[in-house]
Amino acid sequence: MQYYEWQDLLDSAAQKNEPPFLLILDGLEDPRNFGAILRTAEAAGAHGVIIPKRRSVQVNDTVRRTSTGAADLVPVAQVANVNEIIKRLKKMGIWV
């Protein structure tokens, strides 16, 4: 699985001339829930999903199966500190 940088998700939205639509997940442990969230994110047109590098489920085979292909379509970024990213997004004027 290729993880993206969180700034790449913002760039993707900017290239489409759209306001960023991101999901930020923290503490998610169930891979089936993550797969379902990725399915929903893809259907809703999200530009990506941000997850922490630790203490969270990562994209694995169960997530891929449950997502029914959305894991390959929705960019996922890993970050060291979710709270720091939220602060940065707010400073950039992005509604969180």
DSSP file (Angstrom, degrees, kcal/mol; ACC not computed):
  #  RESIDUE AA STRUCTURE BP1 BP2  ACC     N-H-->O    O-->H-N    N-H-->O    O-->H-N    TCO  KAPPA ALPHA  PHI   PSI    X-CA   Y-CA   Z-CA
    1    1 A M              0   0    0      0, 0.0     2,-0.6     0, 0.0    71,-0.0   0.000 360.0 360.0 360.0 128.2    0.0    0.0    0.0
    2    2 A Q        -     0   0    0     75,-0.0    74,-0.4     0, 0.0     2,-0.3  -0.819 360.0-156.2 -90.5 120.7    1.3    3.4   -1.0
    3    3 A Y        -     0   0    0     -2,-0.6    74,-0.2    72,-0.1     2,-0.2  -0.743   9.9-142.2 -94.0 147.6    0.6    6.0    1.7
    4    4 A Y  B     -a   77   0A   0     72,-2.7    74,-0.9    -2,-0.3     2,-0.3  -0.568  19.2-104.2-101.6 165.2    0.5    9.6    0.6
    5    5 A E    >>  -     0   0    0     -2,-0.2     3,-1.1    72,-0.2     4,-0.9  -0.674  33.2-120.6 -82.0 147.2    1.6   12.8    2.4
    6    6 A W  H >> S+     0   0    0     -2,-0.3     4,-1.1     1,-0.3     3,-0.6   0.831 113.1  59.9 -62.7 -30.1   -1.3   14.8    3.8
    7    7 A Q  H 3> S+     0   0    0      1,-0.2     4,-2.3     2,-0.2    -1,-0.3   0.817  95.3  63.7 -65.8 -29.1   -0.4   17.8    1.6
    8    8 A D  H <> S+     0   0    0     -3,-1.1     4,-2.1     1,-0.2    -1,-0.2   0.852  98.2  55.0 -61.9 -33.7   -0.9   15.6   -1.5
    9    9 A L  H <X S+     0   0    0     -4,-0.9     4,-1.6    -3,-0.6    -1,-0.2   0.889 108.5  47.4 -67.4 -38.5   -4.6   15.2   -0.5
   10   10 A L  H  X S+     0   0    0     -4,-1.1     4,-2.4     2,-0.2    -2,-0.2   0.892 110.0  53.2 -67.3 -39.6   -4.9   19.0   -0.4
   11   11 A D  H  X S+     0   0    0     -4,-2.3     4,-2.5     1,-0.2    -2,-0.2   0.884 105.1  55.2 -62.1 -38.6   -3.1   19.3   -3.8
   12   12 A S  H  X S+     0   0    0     -4,-2.1     4,-1.1     1,-0.2    -1,-0.2   0.912 109.5  46.1 -61.4 -43.2   -5.6   16.8   -5.3
   13   13 A A  H  <>S+     0   0    0     -4,-1.6     5,-2.5     1,-0.2     3,-0.4   0.912 112.0  51.3 -65.3 -42.3   -8.5   19.0   -4.2
   14   14 A A  H ><5S+     0   0    0     -4,-2.4     3,-1.5     1,-0.2    -2,-0.2   0.886 105.1  55.7 -63.8 -39.2   -6.8   22.1   -5.5
   15   15 A Q  H 3<5S+     0   0    0     -4,-2.5    -1,-0.2     1,-0.3    -2,-0.2   0.806 110.1  46.2 -63.4 -28.5   -6.2   20.5   -8.9
   16   16 A K  T 3<5S-     0   0    0     -4,-1.1    -1,-0.3    -3,-0.4    -2,-0.2   0.401 113.3-122.1 -91.4   2.0   -9.9   19.8   -9.2
   17   17 A N  T < 5S+     0   0    0     -3,-1.5    -3,-0.2     1,-0.2    -2,-0.1   0.900  70.7 129.2  56.7  43.0  -10.7   23.4   -8.1
   18   18 A E      < -     0   0    0     -5,-2.5    -1,-0.2    -6,-0.1    -2,-0.2  -0.916  67.9-103.4-125.1 150.3  -12.7   22.0   -5.1
   19   19 A P        -     0   0    0      0, 0.0     2,-0.0     0, 0.0    75,-0.0  -0.506  56.5 -90.6 -67.5 145.0  -12.6   22.7   -1.4
   20   20 A P        -     0   0    0      0, 0.0     2,-0.5     0, 0.0   -10,-0.1  -0.319  38.6-168.8 -62.3 134.6  -10.8   19.9    0.4
   21   21 A F        +     0   0    0    -12,-0.2    26,-3.0    24,-0.1    27,-0.8  -0.907  23.1 161.5-124.2  99.0  -13.0   17.1    1.6
   22   22 A L  E     -b   48   0A   0     -2,-0.5     2,-0.5    24,-0.2    27,-0.2  -0.881  33.3-142.3-122.1 149.3  -10.9   14.9    3.9
   23   23 A L  E     -b   49   0A   0     25,-1.9    27,-3.3    -2,-0.3     2,-0.6  -0.947  13.5-160.7-107.5 132.6  -11.7   12.3    6.5
   24   24 A I  E     -b   50   0A   0     -2,-0.5     2,-0.4    25,-0.2    27,-0.2  -0.962  10.3-171.3-115.6 116.9   -9.5   12.3    9.6
   25   25 A L        -     0   0    0     25,-2.9     2,-0.4    -2,-0.6    -2,-0.0  -0.890   5.0-178.4-111.7 136.3   -9.7    9.0   11.6
   26   26 A D        +     0   0    0     -2,-0.4     3,-0.1    25,-0.1    30,-0.1  -0.994  66.4   2.9-136.8 129.9   -8.1    8.5   15.0
   27   27 A G  S    S+     0   0    0     -2,-0.4     2,-0.4    28,-0.3    29,-0.1   0.651  76.9 158.4  76.5  15.8   -8.0    5.3   17.1
   28   28 A L        +     0   0    0      1,-0.2    29,-3.4    29,-0.1    -1,-0.3  -0.616   7.1 165.8 -75.6 124.7   -9.8    3.2   14.5
   29   29 A E        +     0   0    0     -2,-0.4    -1,-0.2    27,-0.2    29,-0.1   0.666  44.9  85.6-114.8 -23.3   -9.0   -0.4   15.2
   30   30 A D     >  -     0   0    0      1,-0.2     4,-2.0    27,-0.1     3,-0.2  -0.734  58.7-157.0 -89.5 117.9  -11.4   -2.6   13.3
   31   31 A P  H  > S+     0   0    0      0, 0.0     4,-2.3     0, 0.0    -1,-0.2   0.811  93.6  56.7 -63.7 -28.9  -10.3   -3.2    9.7
   32   32 A R  H  > S+     0   0    0      2,-0.2     4,-2.2     1,-0.2     5,-0.2   0.898 106.8  48.7 -69.2 -38.8  -13.8   -3.9    8.5
   33   33 A N  H  > S+     0   0    0     -3,-0.2     4,-2.5     2,-0.2    -1,-0.2   0.911 110.6  51.2 -64.0 -41.2  -14.9   -0.5    9.8
   34   34 A F  H  X S+     0   0    0     -4,-2.0     4,-2.5     2,-0.2    -2,-0.2   0.922 109.6  50.0 -62.3 -43.5  -12.0    1.1    8.0
   35   35 A G  H  X S+     0   0    0     -4,-2.3     4,-2.0     1,-0.2    -1,-0.2   0.906 111.2  48.7 -60.5 -42.2  -12.9   -0.7    4.8
   36   36 A A  H  X S+     0   0    0     -4,-2.2     4,-2.3     2,-0.2    -1,-0.2   0.885 110.2  51.6 -65.8 -38.6  -16.5    0.5    5.1
   37   37 A I  H  X S+     0   0    0     -4,-2.5     4,-2.9     2,-0.2    -2,-0.2   0.905 108.6  51.0 -64.8 -41.1  -15.4    4.0    5.7
   38   38 A L  H  X S+     0   0    0     -4,-2.5     4,-2.4     2,-0.2    -2,-0.2   0.898 109.1  51.5 -63.1 -39.2  -13.2    3.9    2.6
   39   39 A R  H  X S+     0   0    0     -4,-2.0     4,-2.2     2,-0.2    -2,-0.2   0.939 113.2  44.6 -59.9 -47.2  -16.2    2.7    0.6
   40   40 A T  H  X S+     0   0    0     -4,-2.3     4,-2.2     2,-0.2    -2,-0.2   0.899 111.3  53.4 -65.3 -41.4  -18.3    5.6    1.9
   41   41 A A  H  X>S+     0   0    0     -4,-2.9     5,-2.7     1,-0.2     4,-0.8   0.913 110.3  47.6 -60.0 -43.3  -15.4    8.1    1.3
   42   42 A E  H ><5S+     0   0    0     -4,-2.4     3,-0.7     1,-0.2    -1,-0.2   0.921 112.7  48.1 -64.5 -44.1  -15.1    7.0   -2.3
   43   43 A A  H 3<5S+     0   0    0     -4,-2.2    -1,-0.2     1,-0.2    -2,-0.2   0.836 112.4  49.6 -66.2 -32.4  -18.9    7.2   -2.9
   44   44 A A  H 3<5S-     0   0    0     -4,-2.2    -1,-0.2    -5,-0.2    -2,-0.2   0.558 115.9-113.4 -85.1  -8.3  -19.0   10.7   -1.3
   45   45 A G  T <<5 +     0   0    0     -4,-0.8    -3,-0.2    -3,-0.7   -24,-0.1   0.747  49.5 174.9  85.3  24.5  -16.2   12.0   -3.3
   46   46 A A      < -     0   0    0     -5,-2.7   -24,-0.2    -6,-0.2    -1,-0.2  -0.323  32.7-139.8 -63.6 146.1  -13.6   12.5   -0.6
   47   47 A H  S    S-     0   0    0    -26,-3.0     2,-0.3     1,-0.3   -25,-0.2   0.616  71.1 -44.8 -81.9 -13.1  -10.2   13.6   -1.7
   48   48 A G  E     -b   22   0A   0    -27,-0.8   -25,-1.9    26,-0.1     2,-0.4  -0.939  50.2-103.6 165.4 175.1   -8.6   11.3    0.9
   49   49 A V  E     -bc  23  76A   0     26,-2.4    28,-3.1    -2,-0.3     2,-0.5  -0.979  21.6-151.4-127.7 137.2   -8.3    9.9    4.4
   50   50 A I  E     +bc  24  77A   0    -27,-3.3   -25,-2.9    -2,-0.4    28,-0.2  -0.940  20.3 172.7-111.3 129.1   -5.8   10.8    7.1
   51   51 A I  E     - c   0  78A   0     26,-3.0    28,-2.2    -2,-0.5   -25,-0.1  -0.930  33.8-104.7-130.3 155.4   -4.9    8.2    9.7
   52   52 A P  E     - c   0  79A   0      0, 0.0    28,-0.2     0, 0.0     4,-0.1  -0.467  22.3-129.5 -76.0 153.9   -2.2    8.1   12.4
   53   53 A K  S    S+     0   0    0     26,-2.2     2,-0.3    -2,-0.1     3,-0.2   0.775  91.0  39.7 -72.0 -26.1    0.9    6.0   12.0
   54   54 A R  S    S+     0   0    0     25,-0.3   -27,-0.3     1,-0.2     3,-0.1  -0.850 110.2  20.9-124.3 159.3    0.4    4.4   15.3
   55   55 A R  S    S+     0   0    0     -2,-0.3     2,-0.3     1,-0.2   -28,-0.3   0.851 102.1  92.0  55.4  41.0   -2.5    3.0   17.4
   56   56 A S  S    S-     0   0    0     -3,-0.2   -27,-0.2   -29,-0.1    -1,-0.2  -0.980  84.3 -95.7-156.4 149.3   -4.7    2.7   14.3
   57   57 A V        -     0   0    0    -29,-3.4     2,-0.2    -2,-0.3   -29,-0.1  -0.417  40.7-146.8 -64.7 143.0   -5.5    0.0   11.8
   58   58 A Q        -     0   0    0    -29,-0.1     2,-0.6    -2,-0.1     5,-0.2  -0.602  34.7 -78.6-103.4 168.7   -3.5    0.2    8.7
   59   59 A V  S    S+     0   0    0     -2,-0.2     2,-0.2     4,-0.1    -1,-0.1  -0.589  70.1 152.3 -70.7 117.9   -4.6   -0.7    5.2
   60   60 A N     >  -     0   0    0     -2,-0.6     4,-2.6   -29,-0.1     5,-0.2  -0.696  61.4 -77.2-134.7-173.4   -4.3   -4.5    5.0
   61   61 A D  H  > S+     0   0    0      1,-0.2     4,-2.6    -2,-0.2     5,-0.2   0.874 128.3  51.1 -60.6 -38.8   -6.0   -7.4    3.2
   62   62 A T  H  > S+     0   0    0      2,-0.2     4,-2.6     1,-0.2    -1,-0.2   0.917 110.8  48.4 -65.3 -42.7   -9.1   -7.2    5.3
   63   63 A V  H  > S+     0   0    0     -5,-0.2     4,-2.2     2,-0.2    -2,-0.2   0.928 112.2  49.9 -61.8 -44.9   -9.5   -3.5    4.7
   64   64 A R  H  X>S+     0   0    0     -4,-2.6     5,-1.0     2,-0.2     4,-0.6   0.927 112.6  45.9 -60.7 -46.4   -9.0   -4.0    1.0
   65   65 A R  H ><5S+     0   0    0     -4,-2.6     3,-1.1     1,-0.2    -2,-0.2   0.935 114.6  47.1 -63.4 -45.8  -11.6   -6.8    0.8
   66   66 A T  H 3<5S+     0   0    0     -4,-2.6    -1,-0.2     1,-0.3    -2,-0.2   0.834 107.8  56.4 -66.1 -32.1  -14.1   -4.9    2.9
   67   67 A S  H ><5S-     0   0    0     -4,-2.2     3,-1.8    -5,-0.2    -1,-0.3   0.607  96.9-142.6 -76.0 -10.0  -13.6   -1.7    0.9
   68   68 A T  T <<5S-     0   0    0     -3,-1.1    -3,-0.1    -4,-0.6    -2,-0.1   0.881  76.0 -35.7  45.8  47.6  -14.5   -3.6   -2.3
   69   69 A G  T > <S+     0   0    0     -5,-1.0     3,-1.4     4,-0.0     4,-0.4   0.157 114.6 107.1 101.5 -18.6  -11.9   -1.7   -4.3
   70   70 A A  G X>  +     0   0    0     -3,-1.8     4,-2.6     1,-0.3     3,-1.2   0.791  69.5  68.9 -66.0 -26.2  -12.2    1.7   -2.6
   71   71 A A  G 34 S+     0   0    0     -7,-0.3    -1,-0.3     1,-0.3     5,-0.1   0.770 101.9  47.5 -62.4 -23.7   -8.8    1.2   -0.9
   72   72 A D  G <4 S+     0   0    0     -3,-1.4    -1,-0.3    -8,-0.1    -2,-0.2   0.569 117.0  42.5 -90.3 -10.4   -7.2    1.5   -4.3
   73   73 A L  T <4 S+     0   0    0     -3,-1.2    -2,-0.2    -4,-0.4    -3,-0.1   0.728 101.4  67.5-107.0 -29.0   -9.2    4.6   -5.2
   74   74 A V  S  < S-     0   0    0     -4,-2.6    -1,-0.1   -26,-0.0   -26,-0.1  -0.850  81.8-128.4 -99.8 119.0   -9.1    6.8   -2.1
   75   75 A P        -     0   0    0      0, 0.0   -26,-2.4     0, 0.0     2,-0.5  -0.415  21.7-157.2 -65.4 137.3   -5.7    8.1   -1.1
   76   76 A V  E     - c   0  49A   0    -74,-0.4   -72,-2.7   -28,-0.2     2,-0.4  -0.973   4.9-163.7-119.0 128.6   -4.7    7.4    2.5
   77   77 A A  E     -ac   4  50A   0    -28,-3.1   -26,-3.0    -2,-0.5     2,-0.4  -0.906   7.5-148.2-111.6 139.4   -2.1    9.6    4.3
   78   78 A Q  E     - c   0  51A   0    -74,-0.9     2,-0.3    -2,-0.4   -72,-0.3  -0.883  17.6-175.0-104.1 137.7   -0.4    8.6    7.5
   79   79 A V  E     - c   0  52A   0    -28,-2.2   -26,-2.2    -2,-0.4   -25,-0.3  -0.942  30.1-136.4-130.8 154.0    0.6   11.3   10.0
   80   80 A A  S    S+     0   0    0     -2,-0.3     2,-0.4     1,-0.3   -26,-0.2   0.841  97.4  24.4 -75.1 -33.7    2.6   11.2   13.2
   81   81 A N     >  -     0   0    0      1,-0.1     4,-1.6   -29,-0.1    -1,-0.3  -0.902  58.8-169.8-140.9 106.5    0.2   13.5   15.1
   82   82 A V  H  > S+     0   0    0     -2,-0.4     4,-2.3    -3,-0.2     5,-0.2   0.894  90.6  55.5 -62.8 -41.4   -3.5   13.9   14.1
   83   83 A N  H  > S+     0   0    0      1,-0.2     4,-2.2     2,-0.2    -1,-0.2   0.888 105.8  51.9 -61.3 -38.6   -4.0   16.8   16.4
   84   84 A E  H  > S+     0   0    0      2,-0.2     4,-2.3     1,-0.2    -1,-0.2   0.897 109.2  49.9 -64.1 -40.2   -1.1   18.7   14.8
   85   85 A I  H  X S+     0   0    0     -4,-1.6     4,-2.7     2,-0.2    -2,-0.2   0.903 108.6  52.5 -65.8 -40.6   -2.6   18.2   11.3
   86   86 A I  H  X S+     0   0    0     -4,-2.3     4,-2.3     1,-0.2    -2,-0.2   0.929 109.9  49.0 -60.6 -44.4   -6.0   19.4   12.5
   87   87 A K  H  X S+     0   0    0     -4,-2.2     4,-2.3     1,-0.2    -2,-0.2   0.915 111.9  49.0 -60.4 -43.3   -4.3   22.6   13.8
   88   88 A R  H  X S+     0   0    0     -4,-2.3     4,-1.5     2,-0.2    -2,-0.2   0.912 110.1  50.6 -64.2 -42.4   -2.5   23.1   10.6
   89   89 A L  H  <>S+     0   0    0     -4,-2.7     5,-2.5     1,-0.2    -1,-0.2   0.913 110.4  49.9 -62.2 -42.2   -5.6   22.6    8.5
   90   90 A K  H ><5S+     0   0    0     -4,-2.3     3,-1.8     1,-0.2    -1,-0.2   0.911 107.9  53.1 -62.6 -42.3   -7.5   25.2   10.7
   91   91 A K  H 3<5S+     0   0    0     -4,-2.3    -1,-0.2     1,-0.3    -2,-0.2   0.805 104.9  56.4 -62.8 -28.2   -4.6   27.7   10.2
   92   92 A M  T 3<5S-     0   0    0     -4,-1.5    -1,-0.3    -3,-0.2    -2,-0.2   0.467 123.7-107.4 -81.2  -1.4   -4.9   27.2    6.5
   93   93 A G  T < 5S+     0   0    0     -3,-1.8     2,-0.5     1,-0.3    -3,-0.2   0.632  71.2 145.2  85.9  14.4   -8.6   28.2    6.8
   94   94 A I      < -     0   0    0     -5,-2.5     2,-0.3    -6,-0.2    -1,-0.3  -0.752  53.0-120.3 -89.2 129.4  -10.0   24.7    6.2
   95   95 A W              0   0    0     -2,-0.5    -5,-0.0     1,-0.2    -1,-0.0  -0.526 360.0 360.0 -71.7 126.2  -13.1   24.0    8.2
   96   96 A V              0   0    0     -2,-0.3    -1,-0.2   -10,-0.0    -6,-0.1   0.320 360.0 360.0-121.7 360.0  -12.6   21.0   10.5
